[in-house]
Amino acid sequence: MSITSRNKRIGKWPLIIMAVIALIVIVIGIGGYKFICKPVIDLGEKKSASLYIPMGASLDDLCQLLELDGYLTDKENLKLMGKLMNAGNSIKRGHYKIQNGMTSRTLLNLLRSGNQSAVRVTFNNCRTLAQVAGKVAHHLEADSVEILQAMEDPETMEEMGFNPQTIYAMYLPNSYDVFWTATGKDWVERMHHEYKKFWNEKRLHKADSLGLKPYEVVTLASIIEEETNKVSDYPIIAGLYLNRLRKGMLLQACPTLKYCKGDFTIRRVLNSDKEIDHPYNTYKYKGLPPGPIRIASGVTIDAVLNADKNDYLFMCAKPDYSGLHNFARTAAQHERNAREYQAWLNKQKIYR
């Protein structure tokens, strides 16, 4: 073999080696691309789903959470990507919206960013702070004990201008977007913010024109809500009670007696109930009670602020199951209505 031929053969080897290396790189690159871009989240027909990451969750915890929900299709991919990204100790707690077809890298980047999504917290039809705390706890990481402790904290109440009797006025039933990681204190501060937003200049002016402070408006609204569930009656009853307050009459609101007894299931108030010595007994003490007897809604509060301008002084439930009332201007008219109602209660065998 000539030297020229041998040199030509040797000269081909670098090209072959380079070609082989290039092929290997391409194969590895394709494999890596497929690995990185492989979807690991399958939500079925859903486009998105909620994922709740608790405090101190590890990569293994994440895999377990996704497997329990049936969303994870490739555990090994997620674990390996987590190690490559050193994501094991950087997953942040929170509520996240995960998307169908997510890759491990996209998922881990989301959880490391802490860019969580808010949850919708709704509460209504509550009488006590404990009931509010119970409903809120269904949507937050904090439990009802922590939330209630924050709601009942005397120092926080004082800072916000409330006391244990008036604090009920600060909580307005509605739906709120809150971070799942919110603490009990965060929740209270949010409610104080919503309270101040609700009591805008227009509402404050209306309350002032009635000679009432905001918490007194809410107190009256809370009584009205216990009187009836008929929204159409709200402004009429509000006007009636305001008339009694202006005239210096006893409010004589039956719901306050139920509050004094701690039993709102009572369907018939007795004369003996009116003798209870309790600061909330409006048959015994003039004016409004010290605070709301329940968590009142914005609808009822606005009904008080926009009360019907009537001259009613008395009311009595109608002798049926409608929840409506007969209104009267004189004691004589009221006595007739009351006798009819008492007779109906007896006929229905409602004695308590």
Salt bridges, closest charged atoms under 4 A:
ASP60 OD1 - LYS79 NZ 3.22
GLU67 OE1 - LYS75 NZ 3.92
ASP74 OD2 - LYS38 NZ 2.44
GLU141 OE1 - ARG93 NH2 2.48
ASP177 OD1 - ARG120 NE 2.58
GLU189 OE2 - LYS185 NZ 3.83
GLU194 OE2 - ARG190 NE 2.89
GLU194 OE1 - LYS197 NZ 3.42
GLU225 OE1 - ARG294 NE 3.22
GLU226 OE2 - ARG127 NE 2.72
GLU226 OE2 - ARG294 NH1 2.71
ASP233 OD2 - HIS325 ND1 3.38
ASP273 OD1 - LYS261 NZ 3.72
ASP273 OD2 - ARG352 NH1 2.77
GLU275 OE1 - LYS284 NZ 3.94
ASP302 OD1 - ARG203 NE 2.86
ASP311 OD1 - ARG329 NE 2.61
